[in-house]
Amino acid sequence: MSKPVLVVLAAGMGSRYGGLKQMDSVGGHGQSIIDYSIYDARRAGFEKVIFVIKHALEADFKALVGARISRGIEVQYAFQELDDLPAGYAVPVGRKKPWGTTHAVLAARDIIDGPFAVINSDDYYGPEAFRVMYDYLSTHADQPGLYDYAMVGYRLGNTVTEYGSVARGVCEVDGGGCLREVVERTCIEKDGDDARFSTDGGTTWIPLSGDTPVSMNFWGFQKSFLSEAQTRFPGFLDQCLRENPEKGEFFLPLVVSALLSEGKARVRVLHSADKWFGVTYQADKPSVVQALREKTEQGLYPENLWGV
């Protein structure tokens, strides 16, 4: 069985944040959130990371991030580009937005040869999340007629920001600890200790408990997921080109939900006591910097992660 690898989705430009947040320093020695995630992944057992980026970012990304991180872990690159489409499809006029997280994972399809975890570049997940995911992927495999995947779940109240709306995969978990359904909500706001979401641009709001489990895009898949995603991509494109050609996205939860509804996959929900945090907006950055400084002072991380 191949050792699990880590796939980091880093092609987004961070439009709400206002820059290349995956390159923005939040720690000493130029360290970004990616550095802390990769450090946690390496000590959990991951030995290779695949960064999914855009060709336009390649030189800057390798200089600002890859050269430093490659001192501690094997690094490979895959490139998410708008024109990476099935035969017979073309980029619609006016489309500039990437095709979404599933399309980003598919960008690495030729260099993933076994189980793999997927994370965002701009989220801090904590050491325990990487430990439980590596352990799961190292000890589980697809069964005859059933794919065996995993997801790290977080408490919604610990993942919202004071500074605007966020997108989250809202999860329903069955009594056996497996994911029953995940629904992508693209407009969630903090509401006291809880939250609320809107499906009509903020005209109306629906309350959500702060204890609701959500996906922060930390998934664990077998290689089978790539075949399923590639098979389903044309169907997504057909609908997207009819309904929302400039902005429609092929989200990972869309594929996961389809596989669950068809009875083709089981997704174990793994839990981490670590608090998630991230930089969705520029105003989030000071609290992230402070939190990482405190974790470093407590001895969770060395001051200089990679010795450079």
C-alpha positions as CSV (number, residue, x, y, z in Angstrom):
1,M,0.0,0.0,0.0
2,S,1.4,3.4,-1.0
3,K,2.0,5.9,1.7
4,P,-0.5,8.8,1.9
5,V,0.5,12.1,0.4
6,L,-0.8,15.5,1.1
7,V,-2.4,17.7,-1.6
8,V,-2.5,21.4,-0.8
9,L,-4.9,23.6,-2.9
10,A,-3.1,26.9,-3.4
11,A,-4.2,28.1,-6.8
12,G,-6.8,30.7,-5.5
13,M,-6.0,34.3,-5.5
14,G,-7.8,35.2,-2.3
15,S,-10.0,37.9,-3.8
16,R,-11.8,38.7,-0.5
17,Y,-8.5,38.9,1.4
18,G,-6.9,41.1,-1.2
19,G,-3.8,39.2,-2.3
20,L,-1.8,36.0,-2.4
21,K,-2.7,34.9,1.1
22,Q,-1.0,31.5,0.6
23,M,2.3,33.4,0.5
24,D,1.6,35.9,3.3
25,S,3.8,35.7,6.4
26,V,2.1,35.0,9.7
27,G,5.1,33.8,11.6
28,G,8.8,34.5,12.1
29,H,11.3,33.7,9.3
30,G,8.7,34.4,6.6
31,Q,6.5,31.5,7.6
32,S,2.9,31.3,6.2
33,I,0.0,29.2,7.3
34,I,1.1,26.6,4.8
35,D,4.4,26.2,6.6
36,Y,2.6,25.3,9.9
37,S,0.3,22.9,8.1
38,I,3.2,21.1,6.3
39,Y,5.2,21.0,9.5
40,D,2.2,19.3,11.3
41,A,1.7,16.9,8.3
42,R,5.4,15.9,8.3
43,R,5.5,15.0,11.9
44,A,2.2,13.1,11.5
45,G,3.9,10.9,8.9
46,F,3.3,12.5,5.5
47,E,6.5,12.4,3.5
48,K,5.4,14.2,0.3
49,V,3.3,17.3,-0.5
50,I,1.8,18.2,-3.8
51,F,1.0,21.9,-4.2
52,V,-1.7,22.7,-6.7
53,I,-1.0,26.2,-8.1
54,K,-1.4,28.2,-11.2
55,H,1.5,28.5,-13.8
56,A,1.3,32.2,-13.3
57,L,2.3,31.8,-9.7
58,E,5.0,29.2,-10.2
59,A,8.1,31.3,-9.9
60,D,6.9,33.4,-6.9
61,F,5.4,30.4,-5.1
62,K,8.6,28.3,-5.5
63,A,10.8,31.1,-4.3
64,L,8.6,32.2,-1.4
65,V,7.2,28.9,-0.2
66,G,8.5,25.8,-2.0
67,A,12.2,26.4,-1.6
68,R,11.8,26.7,2.2
69,I,9.4,23.8,2.7
70,S,11.4,21.4,0.5
71,R,14.1,21.4,3.2
72,G,11.7,19.3,5.4
73,I,9.5,17.3,3.0
74,E,9.5,16.1,-0.7
75,V,7.6,18.7,-2.8
76,Q,5.9,18.3,-6.1
77,Y,3.7,20.7,-8.1
78,A,0.5,20.4,-10.2
79,F,-1.1,23.2,-12.1
80,Q,-4.8,24.2,-12.1
81,E,-5.6,25.9,-15.4
82,L,-9.0,27.0,-16.8
83,D,-8.4,25.2,-20.1
84,D,-7.8,21.8,-18.5
85,L,-11.1,20.4,-19.6
86,P,-12.5,17.2,-21.1
87,A,-12.4,16.8,-24.9
88,G,-15.2,18.8,-26.5
89,Y,-15.4,21.6,-23.9
90,A,-14.0,25.1,-24.0
91,V,-13.6,27.9,-21.5
92,P,-16.7,30.1,-21.8
93,V,-16.3,33.8,-22.7
94,G,-15.7,35.9,-19.6
95,R,-14.8,33.0,-17.4
96,K,-11.8,33.9,-15.1
97,K,-12.7,32.0,-11.9
98,P,-11.1,28.5,-11.4
99,W,-13.4,25.5,-11.8
100,G,-13.4,24.7,-8.0
101,T,-11.8,22.3,-5.6
102,T,-12.5,19.1,-7.4
103,H,-11.0,20.5,-10.5
104,A,-8.0,21.5,-8.5
105,V,-7.5,17.9,-7.1
106,L,-7.9,16.6,-10.7
107,A,-4.9,18.8,-11.7
108,A,-2.7,16.4,-9.7
109,R,-4.3,13.2,-11.1
110,D,-1.1,12.1,-12.9
111,I,1.1,12.3,-9.8
112,I,-1.2,10.8,-7.2
113,D,-0.6,7.1,-7.0
114,G,-2.3,6.1,-3.7
115,P,-4.3,7.5,-0.8
116,F,-4.1,11.2,-0.3
117,A,-5.3,14.0,2.0
118,V,-6.6,17.4,0.7
119,I,-6.3,20.7,2.5
120,N,-6.7,24.4,1.8
121,S,-3.6,26.5,1.7
122,D,-4.9,29.3,3.9
123,D,-6.4,27.2,6.8
124,Y,-4.7,26.2,10.1
125,Y,-6.0,22.7,11.0
126,G,-3.8,21.8,14.0
127,P,-1.5,18.8,14.7
128,E,-4.2,16.3,15.8
129,A,-6.1,16.7,12.5
130,F,-3.0,15.5,10.5
131,R,-2.3,12.7,12.9
132,V,-5.9,11.2,12.8
133,M,-6.0,11.6,9.0
134,Y,-2.6,10.0,8.3
135,D,-3.4,7.1,10.7
136,Y,-6.8,6.5,8.9
137,L,-5.4,6.6,5.4
138,S,-2.5,4.3,6.5
139,T,-4.8,1.7,7.8
140,H,-7.9,1.7,5.6
141,A,-8.5,1.0,1.9
142,D,-11.5,0.7,-0.4
143,Q,-13.6,-2.4,0.1
144,P,-15.3,-4.4,-2.7
145,G,-18.2,-2.2,-3.8
146,L,-17.5,0.5,-1.3
147,Y,-15.0,3.4,-1.3
148,D,-13.5,4.2,2.1
149,Y,-12.8,7.9,2.6
150,A,-12.5,10.3,5.6
151,M,-13.0,13.9,6.6
152,V,-11.9,16.0,9.6
153,G,-14.9,17.7,11.1
154,Y,-14.9,21.0,13.0
155,R,-17.4,22.8,15.2
156,L,-19.0,25.6,13.1
157,G,-18.8,28.2,15.9
158,N,-15.0,27.8,15.9
159,T,-14.7,28.5,12.2
160,V,-16.5,31.7,11.5
161,T,-15.0,35.2,11.4
162,E,-16.0,38.5,12.8
163,Y,-15.3,40.3,9.5
164,G,-17.7,38.8,6.9
165,S,-19.3,35.8,5.4
166,V,-17.6,32.4,4.8
167,A,-18.3,29.2,2.9
168,R,-18.6,26.0,4.8
169,G,-19.6,22.4,4.1
170,V,-22.4,21.8,6.6
171,C,-22.4,18.1,7.7
172,E,-25.0,15.6,8.9
173,V,-23.3,12.7,10.7
174,D,-25.0,9.3,11.4
175,G,-24.9,7.4,14.7
176,G,-21.9,5.4,13.5
177,G,-19.7,8.4,13.0
178,C,-20.0,8.5,9.2
179,L,-21.0,11.4,7.0
180,R,-24.6,11.2,5.8
181,E,-24.6,14.4,3.8
182,V,-22.6,17.6,3.3
183,V,-24.2,20.8,1.9
184,E,-22.0,23.6,0.7
185,R,-23.2,26.9,2.2
186,T,-21.5,29.8,0.6
187,C,-22.8,32.6,2.8
188,I,-22.5,31.9,6.6
189,E,-22.1,34.7,9.2
190,K,-21.3,34.7,12.9
191,D,-24.4,35.3,15.0
192,G,-23.4,35.6,18.7
193,D,-22.2,32.1,19.8
194,D,-23.9,30.6,16.8
195,A,-24.2,31.4,13.1
196,R,-26.7,31.9,10.3
197,F,-26.7,31.3,6.6
198,S,-28.4,32.8,3.5
199,T,-29.1,31.4,0.1
200,D,-30.4,34.6,-1.4
201,G,-27.6,37.0,-0.9
202,G,-28.5,38.1,2.6
203,T,-32.2,39.0,2.1
204,T,-33.2,36.2,4.4
205,W,-31.2,34.3,7.1
206,I,-31.6,30.8,8.5
207,P,-30.0,30.1,12.0
208,L,-27.4,27.4,12.5
209,S,-26.1,26.1,15.9
210,G,-22.5,26.8,16.7
211,D,-22.2,23.1,17.4
212,T,-23.0,22.1,13.9
213,P,-20.2,19.9,12.4
214,V,-18.7,21.4,9.3
215,S,-16.1,20.5,6.7
216,M,-13.1,22.7,6.4
217,N,-12.0,20.9,3.2
218,F,-9.7,18.5,5.0
219,W,-10.5,15.3,3.2
220,G,-8.9,11.8,2.9
221,F,-9.4,9.9,-0.3
222,Q,-8.2,6.8,-2.0
223,K,-7.1,7.0,-5.7
224,S,-10.6,5.8,-6.7
225,F,-11.9,9.4,-6.0
226,L,-9.9,10.7,-9.0
227,S,-11.7,8.3,-11.4
228,E,-15.1,9.2,-10.0
229,A,-14.3,13.0,-10.2
230,Q,-13.1,12.7,-13.7
231,T,-16.2,10.7,-14.8
232,R,-18.5,13.3,-13.2
233,F,-16.8,16.4,-14.4
234,P,-18.5,16.6,-17.9
235,G,-21.9,16.4,-16.2
236,F,-21.0,19.3,-13.9
237,L,-19.8,21.3,-16.9
238,D,-23.0,20.7,-18.8
239,Q,-25.1,22.1,-16.0
240,C,-22.6,24.9,-15.2
241,L,-22.4,26.1,-18.8
242,R,-26.2,26.3,-18.9
243,E,-26.8,27.9,-15.5
244,N,-23.7,29.8,-14.3
245,P,-20.9,29.7,-16.9
246,E,-18.7,32.4,-15.3
247,K,-18.8,31.4,-11.7
248,G,-20.0,27.8,-11.2
249,E,-17.6,25.6,-9.2
250,F,-17.1,21.9,-9.0
251,F,-16.8,21.6,-5.2
252,L,-15.4,18.4,-3.5
253,P,-18.6,18.1,-1.4
254,L,-20.6,17.8,-4.6
255,V,-18.8,14.6,-5.6
256,V,-18.8,13.3,-2.0
257,S,-22.5,13.9,-1.6
258,A,-23.2,12.1,-4.9
259,L,-21.2,9.1,-3.9
260,L,-22.9,8.9,-0.6
261,S,-26.4,9.1,-2.1
262,E,-25.5,6.4,-4.5
263,G,-24.2,4.1,-1.7
264,K,-20.8,3.9,-3.4
265,A,-18.7,5.5,-0.5
266,R,-18.4,5.7,3.2
267,V,-16.8,8.8,4.7
268,R,-15.6,8.5,8.3
269,V,-15.8,11.8,10.2
270,L,-12.6,12.2,12.2
271,H,-12.4,14.6,15.1
272,S,-9.7,17.0,16.3
273,A,-9.7,18.9,19.5
274,D,-7.5,21.5,17.9
275,K,-9.1,24.8,17.0
276,W,-9.3,25.7,13.4
277,F,-8.4,29.3,12.3
278,G,-7.7,31.0,9.0
279,V,-7.2,34.2,7.1
280,T,-10.4,34.8,5.1
281,Y,-10.1,38.5,5.3
282,Q,-7.1,40.9,5.9
283,A,-8.7,41.8,9.3
284,D,-8.3,38.1,10.4
285,K,-4.5,38.3,10.1
286,P,-3.5,39.8,13.5
287,S,-5.4,37.2,15.5
288,V,-3.8,34.4,13.5
289,V,-0.3,35.9,14.0
290,Q,-1.0,36.1,17.7
291,A,-2.3,32.6,18.0
292,L,0.7,31.1,16.2
293,R,3.0,33.2,18.4
294,E,1.4,31.8,21.5
295,K,1.7,28.2,20.2
296,T,5.4,28.8,19.5
297,E,5.9,30.2,23.0
298,Q,4.1,27.1,24.4
299,G,6.6,24.9,22.5
300,L,4.2,23.4,20.0
301,Y,6.4,24.8,17.1
302,P,10.0,25.8,16.9
303,E,10.7,29.5,16.2
304,N,12.2,28.5,12.8
305,L,10.3,25.6,11.3
306,W,12.7,24.7,8.6
307,G,16.0,26.1,9.8
308,V,16.3,28.8,7.2
